[in-house]
Amino acid sequence: MPQRTTFEVNGAAIRRIRKNRGMEMSDLAHLVGITPNYLSRIETGSRRHLRPTKYTAVRDHLGATDDQILADGEDPQQRTT
């Protein structure tokens, strides 16, 4: 079965968790391997999808769970084509 291509994320939740952890946007972006500008677009909702490797990196570096940062209705176990 094919692997999913993107995860729809809740950018506001990512921002809230990042700030609660005392992490700067540039620090998280560097750890994940994306630009601060791209992370800003994720956090503000102008971009809503992350590829699996970037999604996992964001989740792990924030110490967050899927339930905390996935968009409503998004299932991390669901496989897509």
ABEGO torsion letter per residue (X at the ends): XBBBABBBBBAAAAAAAAAAAGBBAAAAAAAAGBBAAAAAAAAAGABABBBAAAAAAAAAAAGBBAAAABBBGBBAABBBX
